[in-house]
Amino acid sequence: MSVYTTVGRDELAVWLQPLGLGELIDHAGIAAGMQNSNYFVTTAAGRFVLTLFEGLDTSALDFYLALQDSLAHSGIPCPRPLAAGDGRQWRWLAGKPAALLTCLPGAALELPRATHCKAVGDLLARLHRAALRLPNPLPNPCGEAWRQATGESLLPMLAPEERALLADELAFQSAQDYSALPRGIIHADLFRDNVLWDCDDRLSGILDFYFAGEDVLLFDLAVVANDWCADEMALDALIAGYQGQRPLSEAERVAWPAMRRAAALRFWLLRLEVRHRPRRGEVVTIKNPTHFQHMLARFRLAPEALPR
C-alpha cells in the first residue's frame, strides 16, 4: 500500500461529499504494500481506508469491489466498499479510480503461532467456499501465463546465477498440468501483513484483494504456507484448519511440492519486477526479492509433502 498519487485535502473533501460521512478531519498516506496508493481517512463518521488504483482496468476494479462486498455480506471479515447515493462504489480522484472502504480493527502479527495458522487456514477455506457464489470472476492476474511472460522478460536483466535458476524453474512449471485441480476465486496475497488480529488474539480482518482472481485453490494455500509457516507445527496447523472446511484431494496432495514452488516463483517475480522496473511515487515500498529466491531454491532441493 504505497503512495504513488498525492491527494490534496480540498479535493478529497469534495470527493467524499456524496458518501455522506460528514466533515473530513484528516488523511494520511499508508507506507506499506506495493501496488496502489492508500490513505487512512478520518471523517466525522469514523475512520476509513481510501485506495487509488494505479494502472488498474476499471472493469477489474468492479470485480474486486463486488468480491469484497459479497464476502463481507457472507461473514468473511474483509473491507466493505462504501457506495454513493447512485450506487457507485468507485469514482475518479486525482486522475485515478478510487474507492473508500471500511477500516477493520486489529493489527498484523510478525511472528504467528500455530493457533494463528490454524485460524488462517480455516478462514481461507471459508473464503474459497463463499467466493464460489460470485459470478463471472476474472482470472488470477498473476497466474501461470503472467509468471511465464514476466519471467521470460526479466531473464536478460538478471545476474547469471539468478538467470539460470529462473530459466530452469520456468521450464519446470510450464511442464506441470494443474488443470484437474479444484478451482475458484483465490485471494492470492494472504500474507501476514494482510491479516488483522484483535487484542484477544482473534482474527478480525483480511485485507488487499487486488490480486484476487479465479485459479487453482491449492495455489492460494501454498502462498499462505510460504509466508506463515516457519516450521512443521505451523504447517500442520494451517492444513488442519483448512481441511476442517474443505478437505484436500489426493491430486492436490501430489501437486503440493510443485505448487509451493509456483507460489515462491510468483512472489520472487513480483519483487524482481519492482526492483528492475520501479515506479515513481511519494512513498514506495520495495521488498527484497532474495527471500523468495532462496525459498524457491530450498523447495527445489528438498520438496516437502503435504501434512495429513
C-alpha positions as CSV (number, residue, x, y, z in Angstrom):
1,M,0.0,0.0,0.0
2,S,2.5,2.6,-1.2
3,V,1.6,6.2,-2.1
4,Y,2.2,6.9,-5.8
5,T,-0.6,9.6,-6.2
6,T,-0.8,12.6,-3.9
7,V,-4.3,13.6,-2.8
8,G,-5.0,17.1,-1.6
9,R,-7.3,17.8,1.4
10,D,-9.7,20.1,-0.5
11,E,-10.2,17.7,-3.5
12,L,-10.6,14.8,-1.1
13,A,-13.3,16.7,0.9
14,V,-15.3,17.3,-2.3
15,W,-14.9,13.7,-3.4
16,L,-16.2,12.4,0.0
17,Q,-19.4,14.5,0.0
18,P,-21.6,12.0,-1.9
19,L,-20.8,9.4,0.7
20,G,-22.5,11.4,3.5
21,L,-19.7,10.9,6.1
22,G,-19.6,14.4,7.4
23,E,-16.6,16.7,7.8
24,L,-13.1,15.5,6.7
25,I,-10.9,15.5,9.7
26,D,-7.6,14.0,8.5
27,H,-6.0,11.9,5.8
28,A,-2.5,10.3,5.9
29,G,-0.7,8.0,3.4
30,I,-0.1,4.4,4.3
31,A,3.5,3.3,3.6
32,A,3.0,-0.5,3.1
33,G,2.4,-2.8,0.2
34,M,3.5,-2.3,-3.4
35,Q,0.7,-1.7,-5.9
36,N,-1.8,1.0,-5.1
37,S,-1.9,4.4,-3.3
38,N,-3.6,4.1,0.1
39,Y,-4.6,6.6,2.8
40,F,-6.3,6.4,6.2
41,V,-9.2,8.9,6.1
42,T,-10.9,10.1,9.2
43,T,-14.2,11.9,9.0
44,A,-17.0,12.8,11.4
45,A,-18.4,9.3,10.8
46,G,-15.2,7.4,11.7
47,R,-12.0,6.0,10.1
48,F,-11.8,4.5,6.6
49,V,-9.3,3.4,4.0
50,L,-9.1,5.3,0.7
51,T,-7.5,3.4,-2.2
52,L,-6.5,4.9,-5.5
53,F,-5.9,2.2,-8.1
54,E,-2.7,2.7,-10.1
55,G,-3.0,1.3,-13.6
56,L,-5.9,-1.0,-12.9
57,D,-8.6,-1.5,-15.5
58,T,-11.9,-0.3,-14.2
59,S,-13.7,-3.5,-15.2
60,A,-11.3,-5.3,-13.0
61,L,-12.0,-2.8,-10.2
62,D,-15.7,-3.6,-10.4
63,F,-14.9,-7.2,-9.8
64,Y,-12.6,-6.6,-6.8
65,L,-15.1,-4.3,-5.1
66,A,-18.0,-6.7,-5.8
67,L,-16.0,-9.6,-4.4
68,Q,-15.2,-7.7,-1.1
69,D,-18.8,-6.6,-0.8
70,S,-20.1,-10.2,-1.4
71,L,-17.6,-11.7,1.0
72,A,-18.4,-9.1,3.7
73,H,-22.1,-9.9,3.4
74,S,-21.2,-13.7,3.7
75,G,-19.5,-13.2,7.0
76,I,-15.9,-13.0,5.8
77,P,-14.2,-10.2,7.8
78,C,-12.9,-8.0,4.9
79,P,-13.2,-4.3,4.0
80,R,-16.6,-3.3,2.5
81,P,-16.7,-0.7,-0.2
82,L,-18.9,2.3,0.5
83,A,-21.3,3.4,-2.2
84,A,-22.5,6.9,-3.1
85,G,-26.2,7.6,-3.4
86,D,-26.2,6.5,-7.0
87,G,-24.8,3.1,-6.1
88,R,-21.3,3.7,-7.4
89,Q,-18.5,2.1,-5.4
90,W,-15.7,3.9,-7.1
91,R,-15.2,7.4,-8.6
92,W,-12.3,9.3,-10.1
93,L,-10.0,11.2,-7.7
94,A,-6.7,12.9,-8.6
95,G,-7.0,11.3,-12.1
96,K,-7.3,7.7,-10.7
97,P,-10.2,5.5,-9.9
98,A,-10.7,5.5,-6.2
99,A,-12.8,3.7,-3.5
100,L,-13.4,4.2,0.2
101,L,-13.7,1.1,2.3
102,T,-14.4,0.3,5.9
103,C,-11.3,0.2,8.2
104,L,-11.1,-3.0,10.1
105,P,-9.9,-3.3,13.7
106,G,-6.8,-5.1,14.8
107,A,-3.1,-5.4,13.9
108,A,-0.9,-7.7,11.9
109,L,1.4,-10.3,13.5
110,E,5.0,-10.6,12.7
111,L,5.5,-14.0,14.4
112,P,2.3,-16.1,14.3
113,R,1.9,-19.2,16.4
114,A,0.4,-22.5,15.3
115,T,-3.0,-21.4,16.6
116,H,-2.9,-18.4,14.3
117,C,-2.0,-20.6,11.3
118,K,-5.0,-22.8,12.1
119,A,-7.3,-19.8,12.2
120,V,-6.0,-18.5,8.9
121,G,-6.4,-22.0,7.2
122,D,-10.0,-22.1,8.4
123,L,-10.7,-18.6,7.1
124,L,-9.0,-19.2,3.8
125,A,-11.2,-22.3,3.1
126,R,-14.3,-20.4,4.1
127,L,-13.3,-17.6,1.8
128,H,-12.9,-20.1,-1.1
129,R,-16.4,-21.6,-0.4
130,A,-18.1,-18.2,-0.1
131,A,-16.5,-16.8,-3.2
132,L,-18.0,-19.6,-5.3
133,R,-21.2,-17.6,-5.3
134,L,-19.8,-14.7,-7.3
135,P,-20.5,-15.0,-11.0
136,N,-18.1,-14.2,-13.9
137,P,-14.8,-14.0,-11.9
138,L,-11.7,-12.5,-13.5
139,P,-8.7,-14.8,-13.9
140,N,-5.8,-14.5,-11.5
141,P,-3.8,-11.5,-12.8
142,C,-0.6,-13.2,-11.8
143,G,-1.4,-16.7,-12.8
144,E,0.6,-19.2,-15.0
145,A,0.6,-17.0,-18.1
146,W,1.8,-14.0,-16.2
147,R,4.5,-15.9,-14.4
148,Q,5.8,-17.3,-17.7
149,A,5.7,-14.0,-19.6
150,T,7.1,-11.9,-16.7
151,G,9.9,-14.4,-16.0
152,E,11.0,-14.5,-19.6
153,S,11.0,-10.7,-19.9
154,L,13.2,-10.4,-16.7
155,L,15.8,-13.0,-17.7
156,P,18.1,-10.6,-19.6
157,M,18.2,-8.3,-16.5
158,L,19.4,-10.9,-14.0
159,A,22.8,-12.0,-12.8
160,P,23.9,-15.4,-14.2
161,E,23.0,-17.4,-11.1
162,E,19.6,-15.8,-10.9
163,R,19.0,-16.2,-14.6
164,A,19.9,-20.0,-14.5
165,L,17.5,-20.6,-11.6
166,L,14.7,-18.7,-13.1
167,A,15.0,-20.3,-16.6
168,D,15.0,-23.8,-15.1
169,E,12.0,-23.1,-12.9
170,L,10.0,-21.6,-15.8
171,A,10.7,-24.7,-17.8
172,F,9.7,-26.9,-14.8
173,Q,6.4,-25.0,-14.2
174,S,5.5,-25.0,-17.9
175,A,5.6,-28.8,-17.8
176,Q,3.1,-29.1,-14.9
177,D,-0.5,-29.9,-15.5
178,Y,-2.7,-28.3,-12.8
179,S,-5.9,-28.5,-14.9
180,A,-7.6,-31.3,-12.9
181,L,-7.2,-29.5,-9.5
182,P,-10.2,-27.7,-7.9
183,R,-10.5,-24.1,-9.0
184,G,-12.3,-21.0,-7.7
185,I,-11.7,-17.4,-6.7
186,I,-8.5,-17.0,-4.6
187,H,-7.1,-14.2,-2.6
188,A,-3.5,-14.8,-3.9
189,D,-1.8,-12.4,-1.5
190,L,-2.8,-13.5,2.1
191,F,0.5,-12.6,3.7
192,R,0.8,-11.9,7.4
193,D,0.6,-8.2,6.9
194,N,-2.8,-8.7,5.2
195,V,-4.4,-10.4,8.2
196,L,-5.5,-8.5,11.3
197,W,-6.0,-9.8,14.9
198,D,-7.8,-8.2,17.8
199,C,-6.4,-7.8,21.4
200,D,-7.9,-11.2,22.3
201,D,-5.9,-12.9,19.5
202,R,-9.0,-13.4,17.3
203,L,-8.8,-13.0,13.6
204,S,-10.5,-9.7,12.9
205,G,-9.9,-8.9,9.2
206,I,-8.2,-9.8,5.9
207,L,-7.1,-7.1,3.5
208,D,-5.8,-6.3,0.0
209,F,-7.9,-8.3,-2.5
210,Y,-6.4,-6.6,-5.6
211,F,-4.5,-9.7,-6.8
212,A,-7.6,-11.9,-6.4
213,G,-9.0,-14.0,-9.3
214,E,-10.0,-17.4,-10.5
215,D,-7.2,-20.0,-10.2
216,V,-6.3,-23.3,-8.6
217,L,-7.3,-23.2,-4.9
218,L,-4.2,-25.1,-3.9
219,F,-2.1,-22.2,-5.1
220,D,-3.7,-19.9,-2.6
221,L,-2.9,-22.3,0.2
222,A,0.7,-22.6,-0.9
223,V,1.0,-18.8,-0.9
224,V,-0.2,-18.7,2.7
225,A,2.1,-21.7,3.7
226,N,5.1,-20.0,2.2
227,D,4.6,-16.8,4.3
228,W,3.0,-18.1,7.5
229,C,4.6,-21.5,8.3
230,A,8.1,-21.3,9.7
231,D,8.1,-24.9,10.9
232,E,6.3,-28.2,10.6
233,M,4.0,-27.5,13.5
234,A,2.7,-24.3,11.9
235,L,2.2,-26.0,8.6
236,D,0.3,-28.9,10.2
237,A,-2.0,-26.3,11.9
238,L,-2.6,-24.4,8.7
239,I,-3.6,-27.5,6.8
240,A,-5.7,-28.8,9.7
241,G,-7.6,-25.5,9.8
242,Y,-8.1,-25.5,6.0
243,Q,-9.2,-29.2,5.8
244,G,-11.8,-28.6,8.6
245,Q,-13.7,-26.6,6.0
246,R,-12.5,-28.1,2.6
247,P,-10.8,-31.5,2.6
248,L,-7.9,-31.7,0.1
249,S,-8.0,-34.3,-2.7
250,E,-5.2,-36.8,-3.5
251,A,-4.5,-34.9,-6.7
252,E,-3.9,-31.8,-4.6
253,R,-1.5,-33.7,-2.3
254,V,0.5,-34.9,-5.3
255,A,0.7,-31.4,-6.7
256,W,1.7,-29.7,-3.4
257,P,5.5,-29.6,-3.8
258,A,5.3,-28.1,-7.3
259,M,2.6,-25.7,-6.2
260,R,4.8,-24.4,-3.3
261,R,7.5,-23.7,-5.9
262,A,4.9,-21.9,-8.1
263,A,3.9,-19.7,-5.2
264,A,7.5,-18.9,-4.3
265,L,8.2,-18.1,-8.0
266,R,5.2,-15.8,-8.3
267,F,6.5,-13.5,-5.5
268,W,10.1,-13.7,-6.5
269,L,9.0,-12.4,-9.9
270,L,6.8,-9.7,-8.5
271,R,9.6,-8.3,-6.4
272,L,12.2,-8.7,-9.2
273,E,9.8,-6.7,-11.4
274,V,9.6,-3.9,-8.8
275,R,13.3,-3.8,-8.4
276,H,14.1,-3.7,-12.1
277,R,11.1,-1.7,-13.3
278,P,10.4,0.7,-10.4
279,R,7.5,3.1,-10.4
280,R,7.8,6.7,-9.1
281,G,5.8,7.7,-6.0
282,E,5.7,9.8,-2.9
283,V,6.1,6.8,-0.6
284,V,7.1,3.5,-2.3
285,T,7.6,0.1,-0.6
286,I,10.3,-2.1,-2.4
287,K,10.7,-5.5,-0.9
288,N,13.8,-7.7,-1.2
289,P,13.3,-10.5,-3.8
290,T,16.1,-12.6,-2.4
291,H,13.9,-14.1,0.3
292,F,11.7,-15.9,-2.3
293,Q,14.7,-16.8,-4.5
294,H,16.2,-18.7,-1.5
295,M,12.8,-20.2,-0.7
296,L,12.4,-21.5,-4.3
297,A,15.9,-22.9,-4.2
298,R,15.1,-24.7,-1.0
299,F,11.9,-26.2,-2.3
300,R,13.7,-27.4,-5.4
301,L,16.4,-29.2,-3.3
302,A,14.1,-30.6,-0.6
303,P,10.4,-30.9,-1.6
304,E,8.0,-31.1,1.4
305,A,4.9,-33.4,1.4
306,L,1.6,-32.0,2.4
307,P,0.7,-33.0,6.0
308,R,-2.2,-35.4,6.5
